[in-house]
């Protein structure tokens, strides 16, 4: 299976963190184990797909991420790759990841980006974003069913309200934009985000708007977003009860 463009970004983040114990949830067919199993003590959680035996994982457990869970181990980092848009209760998953992290640990989320211009045009023309079609006639566990179409601002909101700090959008090596016309289509959003950044009352809000107006946010096909569990805070906010 060919590596997706976001794979190297996740691996680089884990190496920069000097993470030693990492949870891959869901682990799917195990690309992270193949890429970094020799460097990490890597555990996996899955429900529908699992890596092959000897795929670089110390331990793999069955777990439905829609349900709240707490494990015995704590990790330096949790990776949730290409799954947050497949969950009907993303807040529950984010809370469970919080409890799986050591204080100061890093959560890494990856998901398709519906703010990119092709997806916006498709939504305008047919009412559905790229890759987000109705689930009518489909069955969970057998078919690909999407729930939430994520953008960087929405992921920032999800993680910030859950109590994560230093929410960051990371650059993915991919064509941005893929077509010249996308530059023109993105200009209103770019101007708006820049104006909001200039008017921001503090550095944290300015940083948010600069990230929201970045090329990765406006043109990238993937989002790789990280958030850090604070070293001092012991409990997450009750984000699973918040409307998204």
Buried (B, 14 or more C-beta within 10 A) or exposed (E): EEEBBBBBBBBEBBEEBEBEBBBBBBBBEBBBBBBBBEBBBBBBBBBEEBBEEEBBBBEBBEBBBBEBBEBEEBBBBBBBBBBBBBBEBBBBBBBBBBBBBBEEBBBBBBBBBBBBBBBBBBBEEEEBBBBBEEEEEEEEEEEEBBBBBBBBBBBBBBBBBBBBBEBBBBEBEBEBBBEEEBBEBBEEBBEEBBEBBEEBEEEEEBBBBBBBBBEBBBBBBBBBBBBBBBEEEEEBBEBBEEEE
